[in-house]
Amino acid sequence: MEISTPAAPARSTAPAVTTPAIAIESLHKRFGQVEAVDGLDLVVRPGEVVAFLGPNGAGKTSTIDVVLGLSQPTSGTVSVYGTSPRDAVAHGWVSAVMQSGGLLKDLTVRETVQMTASLFARTQPVDVVLERAGITAIAGRRVGKCSGGEQQRLRFAMALLPDPRLLVLDEPTTGMDVEGRRAFWGAIRDDARRGRTVVFATHYLEEADTYADRIVLVAHGKVVADGTPSQIKALSAGRLVRATWPGARLADLEGLPGVDELELNGDQVLVHANDSDAVARFLLTSTPATDLEITARGLEDAFVSLTSATTPEVSR
Ligand SMILES: Nc1ncnc2c1ncn2[C@@H]1O[C@H](COP(=O)(O)OP(=O)(O)OP(=O)(O)O)[C@@H](O)[C@H]1O
């Protein structure tokens, strides 16, 4: 994986086009006994829309907090457009859409954006960010009357004010209904087409699949798979072959072609395989196995298997 050496902080010049949007090298973040991030490496190139996908407690938020300059690494380096996260935020190169908080219910949508704009020295016009976030039609509505999805689009509009190069979203659609999610991601995708880099954390596999160009799968504080959605789906393709085989030993099955994972539960043999036909043929013709059952692995299964401790690292 490509790792850049963080450059000295750039004070006034814009980052070079080739500078990674984010370069993380050997990031560790410890909370007491908990190794929340455990040697994470990642390079995000400008213009990518990257999903940071992983189960609860994988270390997504801890990593994002470091990228946003909200917390310091225990060890390792993180640079954002070649400078420190804090400098990048101070330059207005990075904005975040947070999950909750930060909104006053009695203000209208437009007043909220106007108030936020007054905190910056220079911003995009309020009407432009309302339009980009798809909330022009509800600009006069009180925030307290907006749905969860509309409030998230409002946070998105606020984040767009400094016209950031990088937008970071931490589980932005938690608790939203399907329609709210779709409208929210539609606005983000339309905006990203203009070249903005977007990194979002999610534990929804489908969300990552639909809206990201690249999925970085995180488990136990590390990157366990990294690729386009179709590459990640190819990794999770395959079938589960189940059979009854009293007295079976894992050693009897090792060396079979196309096997991803083997499990033995009593006299039940479970084989995760991308060539289930070959496994079935072998079990039926060369072993005493009976009661053979072959099932397709669902997305959920794939996610669990890809984020389990035994998953081999797959690089792009
Ligand atoms: N401030 C903290 N103090 C102690 N432990 C923490 C703190 N922040 C995170 N952790 C722990 O670090 C681990 C990683 O947490 P983190 O929030 O980064 O994961 P996540 O992938 O974002 O999970 P989720 O999807 O649930 O938000 C978890 O075990 C969590 O309990």
The ligand as an ORCA input file, in Angstrom:
! r2SCAN-3c Opt
* xyz 0 1
  N     -13.067      7.594     24.696
  C     -12.963      6.279     24.813
  N     -12.630      5.700     25.982
  C     -12.497      4.361     26.103
  N     -12.698      3.486     25.085
  C     -13.027      3.995     23.903
  C     -13.191      5.408     23.697
  N     -13.522      5.617     22.398
  C     -13.585      4.379     21.824
  N     -13.290      3.427     22.720
  C     -13.236      1.969     22.458
  O     -12.408      1.778     21.326
  C     -12.946      0.757     20.472
  C     -13.185      1.325     19.092
  O     -14.237      2.264     19.172
  P     -14.710      3.157     17.935
  O     -15.799      4.061     18.427
  O     -13.540      3.794     17.296
  O     -15.290      2.053     16.940
  P     -16.328      2.214     15.744
  O     -15.814      1.321     14.667
  O     -16.506      3.650     15.394
  O     -17.640      1.619     16.360
  P     -19.179      2.060     16.149
  O     -19.573      1.558     14.807
  O     -19.863      1.339     17.262
  O     -19.256      3.538     16.300
  C     -14.199      0.261     21.173
  O     -13.851     -0.875     21.923
  C     -14.590      1.412     22.074
  O     -15.293      0.950     23.205
*
